């Protein structure tokens, strides 16, 4: 029962959903983005969803056919780095497209941070199994911290929910014996620091 629950939590909070979740948070809680017209919101969702979810999922049958990995979860470290490099390319496409549309920097900076953190995770995964769930959730927590810190919005409730979800998800990954404590903490710090630094510099 607990194993099934942990697996369900891992799928629901899979790293592939994190960029669109971050975009949703910004579009609904950042004062800079909330006032944009609805058609701009739709365009942003389409660009981010297609490049961070749609295109990677379209590549899934190719990866499975070529035996790049066996499962959506990519449980082995040697299964991870090629898909991660490919996903990083799609993420960069999303960043490039948004930057050309003159979308406010808080959003393009976040997507650039997603690209960089994915690239770092891809390189690390050549030698070591860093927690991708940790990377994704660390990025979301960093995003909420920055929104609060610079008073772009006031998602205090979301921030505390994100901390709770992070604890649950990373505990589930360790319960499933997919990661050690060091791997989930390193993943979280990678996502948190990369998103924070990228958005602050951007």
Short mmCIF file of the C-alpha atoms (twelve columns), coordinates in Angstrom:
data_MODEL
# 
_entry.id   MODEL 
# 
loop_
_atom_site.group_PDB 
_atom_site.id 
_atom_site.type_symbol 
_atom_site.label_atom_id 
_atom_site.label_alt_id 
_atom_site.label_comp_id 
_atom_site.label_asym_id 
_atom_site.label_seq_id 
_atom_site.Cartn_x 
_atom_site.Cartn_y 
_atom_site.Cartn_z 
_atom_site.pdbx_PDB_model_num 
ATOM 1   C CA . UNK A 1   0.000  0.000  0.000   1 
ATOM 2   C CA . UNK A 2   2.695  2.487  1.027   1 
ATOM 3   C CA . UNK A 3   4.794  1.504  -1.976  1 
ATOM 4   C CA . UNK A 4   1.901  2.173  -4.360  1 
ATOM 5   C CA . UNK A 5   1.250  5.513  -2.671  1 
ATOM 6   C CA . UNK A 6   4.920  6.476  -2.938  1 
ATOM 7   C CA . UNK A 7   4.933  5.540  -6.626  1 
ATOM 8   C CA . UNK A 8   1.782  7.595  -7.233  1 
ATOM 9   C CA . UNK A 9   3.346  10.597 -5.489  1 
ATOM 10  C CA . UNK A 10  6.457  10.211 -7.661  1 
ATOM 11  C CA . UNK A 11  4.376  10.301 -10.850 1 
ATOM 12  C CA . UNK A 12  2.107  13.180 -9.787  1 
ATOM 13  C CA . UNK A 13  5.141  15.287 -8.857  1 
ATOM 14  C CA . UNK A 14  7.330  14.075 -11.723 1 
ATOM 15  C CA . UNK A 15  9.958  16.691 -12.696 1 
ATOM 16  C CA . UNK A 16  8.469  17.028 -16.186 1 
ATOM 17  C CA . UNK A 17  5.483  18.917 -14.703 1 
ATOM 18  C CA . UNK A 18  7.585  21.451 -12.770 1 
ATOM 19  C CA . UNK A 19  8.164  24.076 -15.529 1 
ATOM 20  C CA . UNK A 20  4.447  24.412 -16.294 1 
ATOM 21  C CA . UNK A 21  3.648  24.478 -12.555 1 
ATOM 22  C CA . UNK A 22  6.185  27.272 -12.137 1 
ATOM 23  C CA . UNK A 23  4.643  29.165 -15.052 1 
ATOM 24  C CA . UNK A 24  1.181  28.730 -13.521 1 
ATOM 25  C CA . UNK A 25  2.415  30.120 -10.204 1 
ATOM 26  C CA . UNK A 26  3.944  33.155 -11.901 1 
ATOM 27  C CA . UNK A 27  0.965  33.867 -14.141 1 
ATOM 28  C CA . UNK A 28  -1.434 33.701 -11.200 1 
ATOM 29  C CA . UNK A 29  0.628  35.154 -8.354  1 
ATOM 30  C CA . UNK A 30  3.179  37.548 -9.856  1 
ATOM 31  C CA . UNK A 31  1.840  41.083 -10.108 1 
ATOM 32  C CA . UNK A 32  4.017  41.620 -13.188 1 
ATOM 33  C CA . UNK A 33  2.314  38.792 -15.078 1 
ATOM 34  C CA . UNK A 34  -1.224 38.706 -13.694 1 
ATOM 35  C CA . UNK A 35  -2.165 41.852 -15.610 1 
ATOM 36  C CA . UNK A 36  -1.147 40.479 -19.008 1 
ATOM 37  C CA . UNK A 37  -4.061 39.842 -21.419 1 
ATOM 38  C CA . UNK A 38  -5.617 36.368 -21.414 1 
ATOM 39  C CA . UNK A 39  -4.409 35.685 -24.953 1 
ATOM 40  C CA . UNK A 40  -0.830 36.318 -23.815 1 
ATOM 41  C CA . UNK A 41  -1.354 33.892 -20.929 1 
ATOM 42  C CA . UNK A 42  -2.622 31.269 -23.379 1 
ATOM 43  C CA . UNK A 43  0.349  31.791 -25.691 1 
ATOM 44  C CA . UNK A 44  2.767  31.408 -22.775 1 
ATOM 45  C CA . UNK A 45  1.078  28.194 -21.610 1 
ATOM 46  C CA . UNK A 46  1.162  26.759 -25.140 1 
ATOM 47  C CA . UNK A 47  4.850  27.565 -25.628 1 
ATOM 48  C CA . UNK A 48  5.924  26.170 -22.260 1 
ATOM 49  C CA . UNK A 49  3.640  23.114 -22.293 1 
ATOM 50  C CA . UNK A 50  4.615  22.105 -25.829 1 
ATOM 51  C CA . UNK A 51  8.357  22.473 -25.272 1 
ATOM 52  C CA . UNK A 52  8.591  21.084 -21.727 1 
ATOM 53  C CA . UNK A 53  5.872  18.405 -21.831 1 
ATOM 54  C CA . UNK A 54  4.618  17.822 -25.370 1 
ATOM 55  C CA . UNK A 55  7.905  17.444 -27.254 1 
ATOM 56  C CA . UNK A 56  9.618  15.362 -24.515 1 
ATOM 57  C CA . UNK A 57  6.620  12.988 -24.342 1 
ATOM 58  C CA . UNK A 58  6.663  12.655 -28.137 1 
ATOM 59  C CA . UNK A 59  10.283 11.531 -27.812 1 
ATOM 60  C CA . UNK A 60  9.323  8.879  -25.238 1 
ATOM 61  C CA . UNK A 61  8.500  6.080  -27.752 1 
ATOM 62  C CA . UNK A 62  11.802 6.736  -29.548 1 
ATOM 63  C CA . UNK A 63  13.790 6.462  -26.319 1 
ATOM 64  C CA . UNK A 64  11.963 3.262  -25.346 1 
ATOM 65  C CA . UNK A 65  12.378 1.744  -28.842 1 
ATOM 66  C CA . UNK A 66  16.102 2.516  -28.801 1 
ATOM 67  C CA . UNK A 67  16.256 1.160  -25.230 1 
ATOM 68  C CA . UNK A 68  17.625 4.440  -23.921 1 
ATOM 69  C CA . UNK A 69  15.511 3.743  -20.838 1 
ATOM 70  C CA . UNK A 70  12.865 1.233  -19.797 1 
ATOM 71  C CA . UNK A 71  10.541 3.272  -17.580 1 
ATOM 72  C CA . UNK A 72  9.134  6.811  -17.429 1 
ATOM 73  C CA . UNK A 73  10.841 7.175  -14.044 1 
ATOM 74  C CA . UNK A 74  14.327 6.489  -15.541 1 
ATOM 75  C CA . UNK A 75  15.432 4.535  -12.484 1 
ATOM 76  C CA . UNK A 76  19.040 3.909  -13.570 1 
ATOM 77  C CA . UNK A 77  21.561 6.743  -13.783 1 
ATOM 78  C CA . UNK A 78  22.829 5.541  -17.169 1 
ATOM 79  C CA . UNK A 79  19.280 5.907  -18.529 1 
ATOM 80  C CA . UNK A 80  19.063 9.559  -17.596 1 
ATOM 81  C CA . UNK A 81  21.689 11.727 -19.179 1 
ATOM 82  C CA . UNK A 82  20.700 11.391 -22.863 1 
ATOM 83  C CA . UNK A 83  16.985 12.189 -22.264 1 
ATOM 84  C CA . UNK A 84  18.023 15.039 -19.962 1 
ATOM 85  C CA . UNK A 85  20.273 16.580 -22.616 1 
ATOM 86  C CA . UNK A 86  17.411 16.315 -25.126 1 
ATOM 87  C CA . UNK A 87  14.974 17.893 -22.655 1 
ATOM 88  C CA . UNK A 88  17.465 20.693 -22.015 1 
ATOM 89  C CA . UNK A 89  17.356 21.506 -25.738 1 
ATOM 90  C CA . UNK A 90  13.561 21.754 -25.617 1 
ATOM 91  C CA . UNK A 91  13.758 23.935 -22.500 1 
ATOM 92  C CA . UNK A 92  16.189 26.269 -24.227 1 
ATOM 93  C CA . UNK A 93  13.762 26.504 -27.150 1 
ATOM 94  C CA . UNK A 94  11.069 27.573 -24.688 1 
ATOM 95  C CA . UNK A 95  13.360 30.199 -23.151 1 
ATOM 96  C CA . UNK A 96  14.442 31.516 -26.553 1 
ATOM 97  C CA . UNK A 97  10.857 31.788 -27.830 1 
ATOM 98  C CA . UNK A 98  9.644  33.595 -24.703 1 
ATOM 99  C CA . UNK A 99  12.594 36.000 -24.744 1 
ATOM 100 C CA . UNK A 100 11.832 36.902 -28.365 1 
ATOM 101 C CA . UNK A 101 8.260  37.731 -27.351 1 
ATOM 102 C CA . UNK A 102 9.492  40.196 -24.710 1 
ATOM 103 C CA . UNK A 103 7.788  38.320 -21.888 1 
ATOM 104 C CA . UNK A 104 8.644  39.842 -18.456 1 
ATOM 105 C CA . UNK A 105 12.065 38.771 -17.241 1 
ATOM 106 C CA . UNK A 106 10.782 37.025 -14.123 1 
ATOM 107 C CA . UNK A 107 9.262  34.301 -16.332 1 
ATOM 108 C CA . UNK A 108 12.039 34.025 -18.921 1 
ATOM 109 C CA . UNK A 109 14.589 33.979 -16.096 1 
ATOM 110 C CA . UNK A 110 12.745 31.085 -14.481 1 
ATOM 111 C CA . UNK A 111 12.669 29.079 -17.729 1 
ATOM 112 C CA . UNK A 112 16.368 29.828 -18.303 1 
ATOM 113 C CA . UNK A 113 17.011 28.503 -14.800 1 
ATOM 114 C CA . UNK A 114 15.050 25.350 -15.655 1 
ATOM 115 C CA . UNK A 115 17.268 24.878 -18.726 1 
ATOM 116 C CA . UNK A 116 20.486 25.369 -16.736 1 
ATOM 117 C CA . UNK A 117 19.431 23.097 -13.853 1 
ATOM 118 C CA . UNK A 118 18.434 20.369 -16.332 1 
ATOM 119 C CA . UNK A 119 21.797 20.707 -18.071 1 
ATOM 120 C CA . UNK A 120 23.612 20.427 -14.731 1 
ATOM 121 C CA . UNK A 121 21.529 17.368 -13.798 1 
ATOM 122 C CA . UNK A 122 22.331 15.794 -17.178 1 
ATOM 123 C CA . UNK A 123 26.075 16.234 -16.668 1 
ATOM 124 C CA . UNK A 124 25.959 14.974 -13.071 1 
ATOM 125 C CA . UNK A 125 23.856 11.968 -14.143 1 
ATOM 126 C CA . UNK A 126 26.710 10.679 -16.289 1 
ATOM 127 C CA . UNK A 127 28.486 9.701  -13.065 1 
ATOM 128 C CA . UNK A 128 25.935 9.927  -10.243 1 
ATOM 129 C CA . UNK A 129 22.178 9.539  -9.712  1 
ATOM 130 C CA . UNK A 130 21.083 12.994 -8.585  1 
ATOM 131 C CA . UNK A 131 17.410 13.300 -7.615  1 
ATOM 132 C CA . UNK A 132 15.499 14.926 -10.478 1 
ATOM 133 C CA . UNK A 133 12.443 15.270 -8.241  1 
ATOM 134 C CA . UNK A 134 14.674 17.205 -5.860  1 
ATOM 135 C CA . UNK A 135 15.913 19.454 -8.671  1 
ATOM 136 C CA . UNK A 136 12.379 20.252 -9.820  1 
ATOM 137 C CA . UNK A 137 10.937 20.896 -6.374  1 
ATOM 138 C CA . UNK A 138 13.967 22.924 -5.333  1 
ATOM 139 C CA . UNK A 139 13.298 25.162 -8.316  1 
ATOM 140 C CA . UNK A 140 9.650  25.648 -7.355  1 
ATOM 141 C CA . UNK A 141 10.544 26.521 -3.757  1 
ATOM 142 C CA . UNK A 142 13.181 28.998 -4.995  1 
ATOM 143 C CA . UNK A 143 10.617 30.608 -7.293  1 
ATOM 144 C CA . UNK A 144 8.166  31.109 -4.437  1 
ATOM 145 C CA . UNK A 145 10.900 32.507 -2.177  1 
ATOM 146 C CA . UNK A 146 11.865 35.078 -4.813  1 
ATOM 147 C CA . UNK A 147 8.246  36.107 -5.434  1 
ATOM 148 C CA . UNK A 148 7.841  36.714 -1.698  1 
ATOM 149 C CA . UNK A 149 11.254 38.324 -1.243  1 
ATOM 150 C CA . UNK A 150 10.784 40.906 -3.974  1 
ATOM 151 C CA . UNK A 151 7.075  41.371 -3.279  1 
ATOM 152 C CA . UNK A 152 5.990  40.398 -6.780  1 
ATOM 153 C CA . UNK A 153 3.092  38.654 -5.065  1 
ATOM 154 C CA . UNK A 154 2.058  37.074 -1.789  1 
ATOM 155 C CA . UNK A 155 1.766  33.288 -2.231  1 
ATOM 156 C CA . UNK A 156 2.561  32.478 1.415   1 
ATOM 157 C CA . UNK A 157 0.138  29.553 1.451   1 
ATOM 158 C CA . UNK A 158 1.664  28.080 -1.696  1 
ATOM 159 C CA . UNK A 159 5.142  28.420 -0.223  1 
ATOM 160 C CA . UNK A 160 4.303  26.352 2.851   1 
ATOM 161 C CA . UNK A 161 2.406  23.829 0.706   1 
ATOM 162 C CA . UNK A 162 5.478  23.512 -1.527  1 
ATOM 163 C CA . UNK A 163 7.666  22.766 1.494   1 
ATOM 164 C CA . UNK A 164 5.240  20.074 2.670   1 
ATOM 165 C CA . UNK A 165 4.975  18.519 -0.805  1 
ATOM 166 C CA . UNK A 166 8.758  18.581 -1.134  1 
ATOM 167 C CA . UNK A 167 9.156  16.672 2.115   1 
ATOM 168 C CA . UNK A 168 6.536  14.108 1.074   1 
ATOM 169 C CA . UNK A 169 7.924  13.570 -2.436  1 
ATOM 170 C CA . UNK A 170 11.567 13.296 -1.440  1 
ATOM 171 C CA . UNK A 171 10.644 10.951 1.411   1 
ATOM 172 C CA . UNK A 172 8.724  8.829  -1.112  1 
ATOM 173 C CA . UNK A 173 11.774 8.659  -3.377  1 
ATOM 174 C CA . UNK A 174 13.900 7.442  -0.474  1 
ATOM 175 C CA . UNK A 175 11.186 4.998  0.660   1 
ATOM 176 C CA . UNK A 176 11.202 3.483  -2.838  1 
ATOM 177 C CA . UNK A 177 14.999 3.203  -2.510  1 
ATOM 178 C CA . UNK A 178 15.451 5.259  -5.659  1 
ATOM 179 C CA . UNK A 179 17.696 7.768  -3.910  1 
ATOM 180 C CA . UNK A 180 19.775 8.286  -0.812  1 
ATOM 181 C CA . UNK A 181 19.370 11.288 1.483   1 
ATOM 182 C CA . UNK A 182 22.472 12.848 -0.079  1 
ATOM 183 C CA . UNK A 183 21.029 12.487 -3.584  1 
ATOM 184 C CA . UNK A 184 17.687 14.136 -2.757  1 
ATOM 185 C CA . UNK A 185 19.327 16.957 -0.785  1 
ATOM 186 C CA . UNK A 186 21.857 17.570 -3.569  1 
ATOM 187 C CA . UNK A 187 19.061 17.604 -6.140  1 
ATOM 188 C CA . UNK A 188 17.014 20.065 -4.090  1 
ATOM 189 C CA . UNK A 189 19.993 22.386 -3.593  1 
ATOM 190 C CA . UNK A 190 20.855 22.177 -7.299  1 
ATOM 191 C CA . UNK A 191 17.353 23.274 -8.291  1 
ATOM 192 C CA . UNK A 192 17.031 25.882 -5.545  1 
ATOM 193 C CA . UNK A 193 20.403 27.542 -6.122  1 
ATOM 194 C CA . UNK A 194 20.274 27.417 -9.928  1 
ATOM 195 C CA . UNK A 195 16.810 28.974 -10.160 1 
ATOM 196 C CA . UNK A 196 17.642 31.546 -7.473  1 
ATOM 197 C CA . UNK A 197 20.920 32.670 -9.036  1 
ATOM 198 C CA . UNK A 198 19.600 32.658 -12.597 1 
ATOM 199 C CA . UNK A 199 16.537 34.743 -11.753 1 
ATOM 200 C CA . UNK A 200 18.526 37.168 -9.589  1 
ATOM 201 C CA . UNK A 201 21.150 37.709 -12.298 1 
ATOM 202 C CA . UNK A 202 18.622 37.766 -15.129 1 
# 
